[in-house]
Each structure stands twice: as structure tokens, then as C-alpha cells.
Amino acid sequence: MSVTAQDRDRAMDAANGSNPCAGSFGALYSFYIERRRLSRVIGGLAWGIDSAPLYGSLTALETVPDRSVILDVPCGSGLALGHLRPSQRVSYLAVDLDPRMLARTADRAERDGLSQVDCLRADVTELPIPTSAVDLCLCHGGLHSFADPAKALGEIARCLRPGGRLLGTTFVGPSNLRQRFLFSGLQRRNGLPELWGAEELADELTRAGFTNLKLGVRAGYALFDADRFGRGR
Ligand SMILES: C[S@@+](CC[C@H](N)C(=O)[O-])C[C@H]1O[C@@H](n2cnc3c(N)ncnc32)[C@H](O)[C@@H]1O
């Protein structure tokens, strides 16, 4: 392994220290998020949200045109792969900082015969992806998990082609009591920043170069759908 690759791995291991899904919570999360009914119960009881928009939005994957490049960051345990078929002729880059989460995605891709999926360990703020290479980026459950969400959005915008689509979900403030309790623990333990409010999320998306924003917010949980500014293909 070259020194550069070792340095990169070390930097990612260090960044993983602020990752709330790097430990046992990641394993628990992976278990329930794959089970839609259980996930909706846990989403309601623990977080006070309805996670239906997350599952609904994943159906966008089913109709992407052939030859599309899809970036799924953070891919977590590969939830979105449930909406990809082996016959879809797309290039699917599944990216996550945590090697255990990524391994779950790789296992799932193999189990489901999804040979178009490449799994890549990377920090969302430094994606090893060429500029304007991506047609669709999924960013579910990411912005509230990232140490630097503004930098993450900037890097995602760089990777998307003009007219490319960003689709994601995130918690936003002001939170309900349960969310405040859970997030204050994560913020203390993992050094994560305060949640953005809905307006701040919209401003940050604009600042990063997104337009045509559709934003749905309910009980502190947001679904966003936006295009990378510029003329599409
Ligand atoms: C709540 S999970 C969401 C995963 C998946 N999109 C889903 O909806 O199930 C958050 C993920 O963000 C990843 N993560 C945290 N910080 C990251 C970073 N800086 N770069 C890339 N991934 C990161 C975690 O490892 C975890 O898998």
C-alpha cells in the first residue's frame, strides 16, 4: 500500500470517530431500517417521525435511464439497493465512511446479484469521483450524520452534472423533545453540529449550487429533491 493510501485510510479512521453509525448503533440501525414496518414503528416511537417519505423516494431508482451514474452517499447498509434490479444498466457507486456499513452494502449487492454496484470507502467531503460525473445522488440520513454537512453538500454538487438530481432525507430543527434528547447525546458524544432548520437547509442547498428545490418537512424530518444548477443534457 502506498503512503498516500495509508494516509487516506488513517484520515478516514479519524473522521469515523465522529460517525454515530460507526459502532453498535450502526448495526442496530441496519437491522431495523431494512424492515420497513419495524422501521416505521421505531421511527414513530423513538424519533417521532414518519419515515414513509424515505421509502417512497427510493422508488426513483426504478426508473433511472440506462447508462445513468448513481451516487448513493451515505449508502449505510444498502437500503436503497432494494429498488435496483440486476438488469438495470447503470453504474451505481455506494459510498460510506464506515467499513462495516459498507460491508453490509457489498453483501447485499452480492446477494441480490447487483453487479452494477461498486462499493467505495470515502468521506463525503472528499469523494474520489470526477467532477460532473453523476446523474443522480441519493443522500438519505446523511446531512444530520455528517460532521460538516455544508462541505458535504458542496462536494456532492461538484460530483453531480449540471441538471443532475439530488434526492435525500434528513432531520431538521426545531426538533421535538425526543429528537432534542437523542441528538444532544449524539452531538455531545460524536461532536456533530446542531441540526439545520428547514430554512437553513434550503439556503445551504442554494449556496451549494442547487435549484428547483422541493422540500417537504414534517415533525422535524425533511425530504429534499433538487437539481444541480446549470443546463442538463
Ligand atoms: C443514518 S445512516 C443512513 C444510511 C442510508 N442512506 C440509509 O438511509 O439507511 C448514516 C450513514 O452515514 C455514514 N457517514 C457518516 N459520516 C460520513 C462521512 N463523513 N462520509 C460518508 N459517510 C458518512 C455512516 O457510516 C452511516 O452509514
The ligand as a Gaussian input file, in Angstrom:
#p B3LYP/6-31G(d) Opt

LIG

0 1
 C      -28.283000       7.130000       9.250000
 S      -27.161000       6.272000       8.182000
 C      -28.008000       6.420000       6.635000
 C      -27.622000       5.362000       5.642000
 C      -28.549000       5.106000       4.460000
 N      -28.518000       6.172000       3.482000
 C      -29.968000       4.836000       4.893000
 O      -30.856000       5.661000       4.630000
 O      -30.207000       3.789000       5.514000
 C      -25.829000       7.419000       8.109000
 C      -24.585000       6.901000       7.416000
 O      -23.666000       7.986000       7.241000
 C      -22.358000       7.449000       7.241000
 N      -21.427000       8.571000       7.416000
 C      -21.240000       9.355000       8.492000
 N      -20.320000      10.299000       8.253000
 C      -19.904000      10.124000       6.968000
 C      -18.974000      10.798000       6.126000
 N      -18.277000      11.845000       6.572000
 N      -18.809000      10.353000       4.862000
 C      -19.520000       9.286000       4.404000
 N      -20.415000       8.608000       5.153000
 C      -20.613000       9.017000       6.429000
 C      -22.437000       6.441000       8.371000
 O      -21.392000       5.494000       8.328000
 C      -23.799000       5.817000       8.154000
 O      -23.700000       4.661000       7.364000

